[in-house]
Amino acid sequence: MVTIPVLSAGFGEGHNAAARALIAAINRRAADGVQAEFHDIFMEAYGVEKAHKQRDSYVQVANRFPRLWGCAYAALDYLPLVPMTLPMVRPVQRKLFEVLDATAAPVVVTAYPLYNYMMERRWKLADPRRPKIITVVTDSVSVNRAWHRAHSDWYVTPNQATAEVMVRQGVPREKILPFGFPVSDKLAARSSAVAGGRPKVLLMLNPGRKDAVEVARAVSELEIDLTITVGKDADFKGAVEVAVAGRATVLGWTDRIPELMLTSHLVISKAGGATTHECVAAGVPMIISQVIPGQEAGNARLIVEHNAGCLGLTPQAMKSAVASAFADDFKIWKKWKANVEALGDARGAERVAEKVVAMLRG
């Protein structure tokens, strides 16, 4: 049995979500003599507490200072800054090499580009000990060049539009695999929502935004079946419950997101990589409630430019967008639904797993 390391990091849920879906898909191919292991190298190098502090700091900067984060993202795109950061994360590099030495895997799958720079430093391209690398790009459309400045044998993109952007950035077309964003196979059934009746809406509320409670209040005033997810903060959940006054079902942390997506007409959420592409895979239109400059801008463009949903960046804008979607016998929603279903499917992880098996067979 060959063990494939799947590398991730907790800086944005898209990396981890893609990695988990890939592991599940590869492990379904056990009959082909392959299995996968999840490795958050930052977590393994620094321990849970410090790694969580690093992640929380990243999230706070992105949420509270979006312009600052946007500037940092742009700098990484235009300047080769990543190699300069490697001396600051030497424990991560050491742990990465320990993992790779322990598995001696001929193929490595990475959903976080920093590891590529470390592997490039260790092995020359002609070194027979160098594992083949599959890089799963979790950005859509607005692809930071940091993803491909270090070597990778293959780049998996969420869609063809992202592949074309990378080609224009100088990546050889033959190295790009537009397989789709890896998502849970639970989404393969696609959304069962149809026009008519009382609309079902899933609001994935970000507790980091200042007007989050007002968002919940505004959307709950519509004549819809509304489910709101709020995360682990009990006080925030209580405030949302007071605001909606029984007009919505409010859930704390839940593992039912795929199920909720598949039974909803609409999802309202920030334009995170995982959520955006889960909506595409499930065939559910999306109203985007927040866009962090940088990688999320591309996710938002994917939805808006393909008329698979719209922006709703304020409580009132969200409320108006939902109402408009279902007006006139679901006229706008029907267009959104057809367009989002054409954007992709839920087979991205399976395609990567098939590629891994093919590479092992030579």
C-alpha positions as CSV (number, residue, x, y, z in Angstrom):
1,M,0.0,0.0,0.0
2,V,1.4,3.4,-1.1
3,T,0.7,6.3,1.3
4,I,0.2,9.7,-0.3
5,P,0.7,12.7,1.9
6,V,-1.9,15.4,1.3
7,L,-0.5,18.7,2.6
8,S,-2.6,21.5,3.9
9,A,-2.6,24.5,6.3
10,G,-5.3,26.2,8.4
11,F,-4.9,29.6,6.7
12,G,-8.3,29.7,5.1
13,E,-10.8,26.8,5.2
14,G,-10.5,26.2,1.5
15,H,-7.1,24.5,1.9
16,N,-8.4,22.1,4.5
17,A,-11.7,21.4,2.8
18,A,-10.0,20.5,-0.4
19,A,-7.5,18.3,1.4
20,R,-10.1,16.4,3.3
21,A,-12.2,15.8,0.2
22,L,-9.0,14.5,-1.6
23,I,-8.1,12.2,1.2
24,A,-11.6,10.7,1.2
25,A,-11.5,10.2,-2.6
26,I,-8.0,8.6,-2.6
27,N,-8.9,6.3,0.3
28,R,-11.9,5.1,-1.7
29,R,-9.3,3.7,-4.1
30,A,-7.7,1.4,-1.6
31,A,-8.2,-1.5,-4.0
32,D,-5.7,0.2,-6.2
33,G,-3.1,-0.1,-3.5
34,V,-3.1,3.6,-2.4
35,Q,-4.1,5.5,0.7
36,A,-3.8,9.1,1.8
37,E,-2.8,10.9,5.0
38,F,-3.7,14.5,6.0
39,H,-0.9,16.6,7.1
40,D,-1.3,20.2,8.4
41,I,2.5,20.8,8.7
42,F,2.1,24.0,10.6
43,M,0.0,22.2,13.2
44,E,2.5,19.3,13.4
45,A,5.5,21.7,13.6
46,Y,4.2,24.2,16.1
47,G,1.5,22.3,18.1
48,V,-2.2,22.9,18.2
49,E,-2.2,26.1,20.4
50,K,0.4,28.0,18.4
51,A,-0.9,26.9,15.1
52,H,-4.4,28.1,16.1
53,K,-3.0,31.5,17.1
54,Q,-1.3,31.8,13.8
55,R,-4.6,30.9,12.0
56,D,-6.6,33.3,14.2
57,S,-4.2,36.2,13.5
58,Y,-4.5,35.5,9.8
59,V,-8.3,35.5,10.0
60,Q,-8.5,38.7,12.1
61,V,-6.2,40.6,9.7
62,A,-8.3,39.5,6.7
63,N,-11.6,40.3,8.3
64,R,-10.7,43.5,10.2
65,F,-8.2,45.0,7.8
66,P,-9.3,43.8,4.3
67,R,-7.4,46.6,2.5
68,L,-4.2,45.7,4.3
69,W,-4.7,42.1,3.4
70,G,-5.5,43.0,-0.2
71,C,-2.2,44.9,-0.4
72,A,-0.3,42.0,1.1
73,Y,-1.9,39.6,-1.4
74,A,-1.1,42.0,-4.3
75,A,2.6,42.1,-3.2
76,L,2.8,38.3,-3.1
77,D,1.3,38.3,-6.6
78,Y,3.7,40.7,-8.2
79,L,6.9,40.1,-6.2
80,P,8.8,36.8,-5.5
81,L,8.5,37.3,-1.7
82,V,7.7,33.8,-0.6
83,P,11.3,32.5,-0.6
84,M,12.2,35.3,1.7
85,T,9.8,34.0,4.3
86,L,11.2,30.5,4.5
87,P,13.9,31.2,7.2
88,M,11.0,32.3,9.5
89,V,9.3,28.9,9.2
90,R,12.2,26.5,9.5
91,P,10.3,24.3,12.0
92,V,7.7,23.8,9.2
93,Q,10.3,22.9,6.7
94,R,12.0,20.4,9.0
95,K,8.6,18.7,9.8
96,L,7.7,18.6,6.1
97,F,10.9,16.8,5.3
98,E,10.3,14.4,8.2
99,V,6.9,13.5,6.8
100,L,8.2,13.0,3.3
101,D,11.1,10.9,4.4
102,A,8.8,8.7,6.6
103,T,6.3,8.0,3.8
104,A,8.9,8.0,0.9
105,A,5.9,8.7,-1.3
106,P,6.5,8.9,-5.1
107,V,3.6,11.4,-5.3
108,V,2.7,14.3,-3.0
109,V,-0.5,16.3,-3.2
110,T,-0.4,19.8,-1.7
111,A,-3.3,22.3,-1.2
112,Y,-1.0,25.0,0.2
113,P,1.7,26.5,-2.1
114,L,4.4,27.3,0.6
115,Y,5.4,23.7,0.7
116,N,6.3,23.7,-3.0
117,Y,9.1,26.2,-2.3
118,M,10.5,24.0,0.5
119,M,10.5,20.9,-1.7
120,E,12.1,22.8,-4.6
121,R,15.0,23.8,-2.3
122,R,15.5,20.2,-1.2
123,W,15.4,18.4,-4.6
124,K,16.7,19.4,-8.0
125,L,14.3,18.5,-10.8
126,A,16.5,15.7,-12.1
127,D,16.9,14.1,-8.7
128,P,15.3,10.6,-8.9
129,R,14.4,10.8,-5.2
130,R,12.1,13.8,-5.9
131,P,8.4,13.0,-5.5
132,K,6.0,14.1,-8.2
133,I,3.9,17.0,-7.0
134,I,0.2,17.7,-7.7
135,T,-0.7,21.2,-6.5
136,V,-4.4,21.8,-5.9
137,V,-5.1,25.5,-6.5
138,T,-7.9,26.7,-4.2
139,D,-8.2,30.2,-5.7
140,S,-10.6,30.8,-8.5
141,V,-10.1,33.2,-11.4
142,S,-7.9,35.6,-9.3
143,V,-4.9,33.3,-9.0
144,N,-1.9,34.6,-7.1
145,R,1.4,33.9,-8.9
146,A,2.8,32.5,-5.6
147,W,0.9,29.3,-6.4
148,H,3.1,28.6,-9.4
149,R,6.5,30.3,-8.9
150,A,7.8,27.1,-7.3
151,H,7.9,23.9,-9.3
152,S,4.9,21.5,-9.5
153,D,4.4,18.7,-12.0
154,W,0.7,19.4,-12.2
155,Y,-1.7,22.1,-11.2
156,V,-5.4,21.3,-10.5
157,T,-7.7,24.2,-11.0
158,P,-11.3,24.7,-9.9
159,N,-12.5,25.4,-13.4
160,Q,-11.4,26.2,-17.0
161,A,-11.6,30.0,-16.4
162,T,-8.9,29.7,-13.7
163,A,-6.8,27.5,-16.0
164,E,-6.9,30.2,-18.7
165,V,-5.7,32.8,-16.2
166,M,-2.7,30.6,-15.2
167,V,-1.9,30.1,-18.9
168,R,-1.8,33.9,-19.3
169,Q,0.5,34.0,-16.3
170,G,3.0,31.8,-18.0
171,V,2.1,28.3,-16.7
172,P,2.4,25.7,-19.5
173,R,-1.1,24.6,-20.5
174,E,-0.1,20.9,-20.5
175,K,0.6,21.1,-16.8
176,I,-2.9,22.4,-15.9
177,L,-5.7,20.0,-15.0
178,P,-9.1,21.8,-14.8
179,F,-10.6,19.0,-12.7
180,G,-12.7,21.1,-10.4
181,F,-12.4,22.1,-6.8
182,P,-12.3,19.0,-4.5
183,V,-15.5,18.8,-2.5
184,S,-17.3,16.2,-0.5
185,D,-18.9,13.4,-2.5
186,K,-22.1,14.1,-0.5
187,L,-22.7,17.0,-2.9
188,A,-22.7,14.8,-6.0
189,A,-26.5,14.4,-5.8
190,R,-26.9,18.1,-6.6
191,S,-29.6,20.4,-5.2
192,S,-33.1,19.0,-5.1
193,A,-34.7,22.5,-5.0
194,V,-37.2,23.4,-7.6
195,A,-39.2,26.5,-8.4
196,G,-42.4,27.0,-6.5
197,G,-43.6,26.8,-2.9
198,R,-41.8,28.5,0.0
199,P,-38.2,29.1,-0.8
200,K,-35.5,27.6,1.4
201,V,-32.5,29.8,2.1
202,L,-29.2,28.9,4.0
203,L,-27.5,31.9,5.6
204,M,-23.9,31.0,6.6
205,L,-23.3,34.0,9.0
206,N,-19.8,35.2,9.6
207,P,-19.5,36.3,13.3
208,G,-16.5,38.4,12.4
209,R,-18.6,41.1,10.6
210,K,-19.9,44.0,12.7
211,D,-23.4,43.9,11.2
212,A,-23.9,40.1,11.4
213,V,-26.9,40.3,13.8
214,E,-28.5,42.9,11.6
215,V,-28.0,40.7,8.5
216,A,-29.8,37.8,10.3
217,R,-32.7,40.2,11.3
218,A,-33.1,41.6,7.8
219,V,-33.2,38.3,5.9
220,S,-35.4,36.7,8.5
221,E,-38.1,39.3,7.7
222,L,-38.8,37.7,4.3
223,E,-41.4,35.0,3.7
224,I,-38.9,32.2,3.4
225,D,-37.8,29.1,5.3
226,L,-34.5,30.4,6.7
227,T,-31.7,28.3,8.3
228,I,-28.8,30.3,9.8
229,T,-25.4,28.7,10.8
230,V,-23.4,30.8,13.2
231,G,-20.4,28.7,14.4
232,K,-19.3,27.8,17.9
233,D,-19.8,31.1,19.7
234,A,-22.7,30.6,22.1
235,D,-23.2,34.3,22.9
236,F,-23.3,35.1,19.2
237,K,-25.8,32.4,18.6
238,G,-28.0,33.8,21.4
239,A,-27.9,37.3,19.9
240,V,-28.9,36.0,16.5
241,E,-31.8,34.0,18.0
242,V,-33.1,37.1,19.7
243,A,-32.8,39.1,16.5
244,V,-34.7,36.6,14.3
245,A,-37.4,36.1,17.0
246,G,-38.4,32.6,15.9
247,R,-38.5,33.4,12.2
248,A,-35.5,31.2,11.4
249,T,-33.7,28.0,12.6
250,V,-30.4,29.0,14.1
251,L,-27.6,26.3,14.2
252,G,-24.3,26.5,16.0
253,W,-21.4,24.4,14.6
254,T,-22.8,21.7,12.4
255,D,-21.6,19.0,10.0
256,R,-24.8,19.1,8.1
257,I,-23.7,21.8,5.6
258,P,-23.8,19.5,2.5
259,E,-27.3,18.3,3.5
260,L,-28.5,21.9,4.0
261,M,-27.0,23.0,0.7
262,L,-28.7,20.2,-1.2
263,T,-32.1,21.2,0.1
264,S,-31.8,25.0,-0.2
265,H,-32.8,27.2,-3.1
266,L,-30.1,29.8,-2.2
267,V,-27.0,30.1,0.0
268,I,-25.9,33.4,1.4
269,S,-22.2,33.4,2.4
270,K,-18.9,35.2,2.1
271,A,-17.0,34.3,-1.0
272,G,-14.6,31.7,0.6
273,G,-13.1,29.2,-1.7
274,A,-14.6,26.1,-0.1
275,T,-18.2,27.5,0.2
276,T,-18.2,29.0,-3.2
277,H,-17.1,25.8,-4.9
278,E,-19.4,23.7,-2.8
279,C,-22.3,25.8,-4.0
280,V,-21.1,25.2,-7.6
281,A,-20.7,21.5,-7.0
282,A,-24.2,21.3,-5.4
283,G,-25.8,23.4,-8.1
284,V,-27.0,26.0,-5.6
285,P,-27.1,29.8,-6.5
286,M,-25.2,32.0,-4.2
287,I,-25.7,35.5,-2.8
288,I,-22.3,36.8,-1.7
289,S,-22.3,38.6,1.6
290,Q,-18.6,39.6,1.9
291,V,-15.6,39.6,-0.3
292,I,-12.1,39.8,1.2
293,P,-9.7,41.4,-1.4
294,G,-7.4,38.9,-3.1
295,Q,-8.5,35.3,-3.5
296,E,-12.1,35.9,-2.6
297,A,-12.5,38.5,-5.3
298,G,-12.0,35.8,-7.9
299,N,-14.6,33.5,-6.3
300,A,-17.1,36.4,-6.3
301,R,-16.3,37.1,-10.0
302,L,-16.9,33.4,-10.8
303,I,-20.5,33.6,-9.4
304,V,-21.4,37.2,-10.6
305,E,-19.9,37.1,-14.1
306,H,-21.6,33.7,-14.8
307,N,-24.9,35.0,-13.5
308,A,-25.0,32.2,-10.9
309,G,-26.0,34.6,-8.1
310,C,-25.2,38.1,-7.1
311,L,-23.5,40.4,-4.5
312,G,-25.4,41.4,-1.4
313,L,-22.8,43.2,0.8
314,T,-25.2,45.0,3.2
315,P,-28.1,43.6,5.2
316,Q,-30.6,45.5,3.0
317,A,-28.9,44.5,-0.2
318,M,-29.1,40.8,0.8
319,K,-32.7,41.1,1.7
320,S,-33.5,42.8,-1.6
321,A,-31.5,40.2,-3.6
322,V,-33.4,37.3,-2.0
323,A,-36.7,38.9,-2.6
324,S,-35.9,39.6,-6.2
325,A,-34.6,36.1,-6.8
326,F,-38.0,34.6,-6.0
327,A,-40.3,37.3,-7.4
328,D,-42.3,36.7,-10.6
329,D,-42.5,32.9,-10.2
330,F,-38.8,32.5,-9.3
331,K,-37.7,34.1,-12.6
332,I,-34.3,35.3,-11.6
333,W,-33.6,32.2,-9.5
334,K,-34.3,29.9,-12.4
335,K,-31.6,31.6,-14.5
336,W,-29.2,31.5,-11.6
337,K,-29.9,27.8,-11.0
338,A,-29.3,26.8,-14.7
339,N,-26.1,28.8,-14.8
340,V,-24.6,27.5,-11.5
341,E,-25.3,23.9,-12.6
342,A,-23.3,24.5,-15.7
343,L,-20.2,25.8,-13.8
344,G,-19.0,22.5,-12.4
345,D,-19.8,19.3,-10.5
346,A,-18.7,17.4,-7.4
347,R,-16.1,15.1,-9.1
348,G,-13.0,17.2,-8.6
349,A,-11.6,15.0,-5.9
350,E,-12.3,11.8,-7.8
351,R,-10.5,13.1,-10.8
352,V,-7.4,13.9,-8.7
353,A,-7.6,10.4,-7.1
354,E,-7.7,8.9,-10.6
355,K,-4.7,10.9,-11.6
356,V,-2.7,9.8,-8.5
357,V,-3.4,6.2,-9.3
358,A,-2.4,6.7,-12.9
359,M,0.9,8.3,-11.9
360,L,1.7,5.4,-9.5
361,R,1.1,3.0,-12.4
362,G,3.5,5.0,-14.5
